[in-house]
Protein backbone atom coordinates (compact mmCIF):
# COMPACT_ATOMS: atom_id res chain seq x y z
CA UNK A 1 0.00 0.00 0.00
CA UNK A 2 1.26 3.42 -0.93
CA UNK A 3 1.90 5.79 1.95
CA UNK A 4 2.92 9.42 1.90
CA UNK A 5 4.58 11.07 4.87
CA UNK A 6 5.09 14.82 4.95
CA UNK A 7 7.64 16.55 7.12
CA UNK A 8 9.32 19.92 7.45
CA UNK A 9 6.44 22.06 8.60
CA UNK A 10 6.65 24.42 11.53
CA UNK A 11 6.73 28.05 12.51
CA UNK A 12 8.39 30.62 10.27
CA UNK A 13 8.60 34.38 10.33
CA UNK A 14 7.28 36.45 7.45
CA UNK A 15 9.93 36.47 4.76
CA UNK A 16 11.37 33.21 6.02
CA UNK A 17 11.71 29.82 4.37
CA UNK A 18 10.71 26.23 4.96
CA UNK A 19 11.20 23.08 2.93
CA UNK A 20 8.54 20.39 3.03
CA UNK A 21 9.31 16.80 2.15
CA UNK A 22 6.96 14.04 1.07
CA UNK A 23 8.39 10.55 1.40
CA UNK A 24 6.65 7.89 -0.66
CA UNK A 25 6.66 4.24 0.38
CA UNK A 26 4.99 1.13 -0.98
CA UNK A 27 5.73 1.89 -4.63
CA UNK A 28 8.14 3.84 -6.79
CA UNK A 29 7.50 7.55 -7.05
CA UNK A 30 8.25 7.17 -10.77
CA UNK A 31 4.68 5.99 -11.30
CA UNK A 32 3.15 9.14 -9.81
CA UNK A 33 2.48 12.74 -10.63
CA UNK A 34 2.96 14.61 -7.36
CA UNK A 35 1.18 17.59 -5.92
CA UNK A 36 1.10 19.83 -2.89
CA UNK A 37 -2.16 21.22 -1.53
CA UNK A 38 -2.98 23.35 1.47
CA UNK A 39 -5.99 24.02 3.63
CA UNK A 40 -6.38 26.94 5.95
CA UNK A 41 -8.96 26.91 8.77
CA UNK A 42 -12.42 27.54 7.40
CA UNK A 43 -11.27 27.34 3.80
CA UNK A 44 -11.33 24.71 1.10
CA UNK A 45 -8.27 22.73 0.21
CA UNK A 46 -6.42 24.40 -2.65
CA UNK A 47 -3.76 23.35 -5.07
CA UNK A 48 -0.32 24.83 -4.42
CA UNK A 49 1.99 23.17 -6.92
CA UNK A 50 2.39 20.05 -9.02
CA UNK A 51 5.20 18.14 -10.66
CA UNK A 52 4.68 15.44 -13.24
CA UNK A 53 6.66 12.27 -13.72
CA UNK A 54 8.81 13.97 -16.34
CA UNK A 55 9.48 16.97 -14.11
CA UNK A 56 7.03 19.49 -15.55
CA UNK A 57 5.95 21.87 -12.82
CA UNK A 58 3.03 24.16 -12.23
CA UNK A 59 2.17 26.47 -9.34
CA UNK A 60 -0.75 28.54 -8.16
CA UNK A 61 -0.50 32.24 -8.93
CA UNK A 62 -0.39 33.03 -5.22
CA UNK A 63 2.92 31.18 -4.77
CA UNK A 64 4.63 31.62 -8.14
CA UNK A 65 8.10 33.02 -7.73
CA UNK A 66 8.17 32.03 -4.04
CA UNK A 67 7.51 28.28 -3.91
CA UNK A 68 9.32 25.60 -5.90
CA UNK A 69 8.23 22.00 -6.25
CA UNK A 70 10.76 19.29 -7.03
CA UNK A 71 11.27 15.56 -6.80
CA UNK A 72 14.14 13.17 -6.24
CA UNK A 73 13.10 9.87 -7.74
CA UNK A 74 16.15 8.10 -6.35
CA UNK A 75 15.02 9.05 -2.84
CA UNK A 76 11.33 8.45 -3.59
CA UNK A 77 10.64 11.92 -2.26
CA UNK A 78 8.98 15.13 -3.42
CA UNK A 79 9.73 18.56 -2.01
CA UNK A 80 8.18 21.98 -1.68
CA UNK A 81 10.65 24.78 -1.11
CA UNK A 82 8.82 27.79 0.30
CA UNK A 83 10.59 31.15 0.33
CA UNK A 84 9.45 34.63 1.26
CA UNK A 85 6.66 33.19 3.36
CA UNK A 86 3.62 35.31 4.17
CA UNK A 87 1.06 35.03 6.97
CA UNK A 88 -1.52 34.01 4.39
CA UNK A 89 0.56 30.91 3.63
CA UNK A 90 -0.43 29.56 7.05
CA UNK A 91 -2.21 26.26 6.48
CA UNK A 92 -1.96 22.52 6.73
CA UNK A 93 0.01 21.30 3.72
CA UNK A 94 -0.77 17.96 2.13
CA UNK A 95 1.15 15.85 -0.33
CA UNK A 96 -0.72 14.05 -3.09
CA UNK A 97 0.36 11.29 -5.44
CA UNK A 98 -1.67 10.32 -8.50
CA UNK A 99 -0.81 7.18 -10.44
CA UNK A 100 -0.08 8.19 -14.01
CA UNK A 101 -2.21 5.46 -15.58
CA UNK A 102 -4.62 4.18 -12.93
CA UNK A 103 -5.41 7.72 -11.70
CA UNK A 104 -5.56 6.44 -8.12
CA UNK A 105 -4.81 9.23 -5.64
CA UNK A 106 -3.06 9.01 -2.30
CA UNK A 107 -2.77 11.65 0.40
CA UNK A 108 -0.40 12.26 3.23
CA UNK A 109 -1.49 13.16 6.74
CA UNK A 110 -0.49 16.80 6.37
CA UNK A 111 2.05 19.06 8.01
CA UNK A 112 1.25 22.41 9.59
CA UNK A 113 2.93 25.58 8.39
CA UNK A 114 2.45 28.71 10.47
CA UNK A 115 3.84 32.05 9.36
CA UNK A 116 3.83 34.61 12.11
CA UNK A 117 6.08 37.16 13.74
C-alpha positions in Angstrom: 0.0 0.0 0.0 1.3 3.4 -0.9 1.9 5.8 2.0 2.9 9.4 1.9 4.6 11.1 4.9 5.1 14.8 5.0 7.6 16.6 7.1 9.3 19.9 7.4 6.4 22.1 8.6 6.7 24.4 11.5 6.7 28.1 12.5 8.4 30.6 10.3 8.6 34.4 10.3 7.3 36.4 7.4 9.9 36.5 4.8 11.4 33.2 6.0 11.7 29.8 4.4 10.7 26.2 5.0 11.2 23.1 2.9 8.5 20.4 3.0 9.3 16.8 2.2 7.0 14.0 1.1 8.4 10.6 1.4 6.6 7.9 -0.7 6.7 4.2 0.4 5.0 1.1 -1.0 5.7 1.9 -4.6 8.1 3.8 -6.8 7.5 7.6 -7.1 8.3 7.2 -10.8 4.7 6.0 -11.3 3.2 9.1 -9.8 2.5 12.7 -10.6 3.0 14.6 -7.4 1.2 17.6 -5.9 1.1 19.8 -2.9 -2.2 21.2 -1.5 -3.0 23.3 1.5 -6.0 24.0 3.6 -6.4 26.9 6.0 -9.0 26.9 8.8 -12.4 27.5 7.4 -11.3 27.3 3.8 -11.3 24.7 1.1 -8.3 22.7 0.2 -6.4 24.4 -2.7 -3.8 23.3 -5.1 -0.3 24.8 -4.4 2.0 23.2 -6.9 2.4 20.1 -9.0 5.2 18.1 -10.7 4.7 15.4 -13.2 6.7 12.3 -13.7 8.8 14.0 -16.3 9.5 17.0 -14.1 7.0 19.5 -15.6 5.9 21.9 -12.8 3.0 24.2 -12.2 2.2 26.5 -9.3 -0.7 28.5 -8.2 -0.5 32.2 -8.9 -0.4 33.0 -5.2 2.9 31.2 -4.8 4.6 31.6 -8.1 8.1 33.0 -7.7 8.2 32.0 -4.0 7.5 28.3 -3.9 9.3 25.6 -5.9 8.2 22.0 -6.3 10.8 19.3 -7.0 11.3 15.6 -6.8 14.1 13.2 -6.2 13.1 9.9 -7.7 16.1 8.1 -6.3 15.0 9.1 -2.8 11.3 8.5 -3.6 10.6 11.9 -2.3 9.0 15.1 -3.4 9.7 18.6 -2.0 8.2 22.0 -1.7 10.6 24.8 -1.1 8.8 27.8 0.3 10.6 31.1 0.3 9.4 34.6 1.3 6.7 33.2 3.4 3.6 35.3 4.2 1.1 35.0 7.0 -1.5 34.0 4.4 0.6 30.9 3.6 -0.4 29.6 7.0 -2.2 26.3 6.5 -2.0 22.5 6.7 0.0 21.3 3.7 -0.8 18.0 2.1 1.2 15.9 -0.3 -0.7 14.0 -3.1 0.4 11.3 -5.4 -1.7 10.3 -8.5 -0.8 7.2 -10.4 -0.1 8.2 -14.0 -2.2 5.5 -15.6 -4.6 4.2 -12.9 -5.4 7.7 -11.7 -5.6 6.4 -8.1 -4.8 9.2 -5.6 -3.1 9.0 -2.3 -2.8 11.6 0.4 -0.4 12.3 3.2 -1.5 13.2 6.7 -0.5 16.8 6.4 2.0 19.1 8.0 1.3 22.4 9.6 2.9 25.6 8.4 2.4 28.7 10.5 3.8 32.1 9.4 3.8 34.6 12.1 6.1 37.2 13.7 
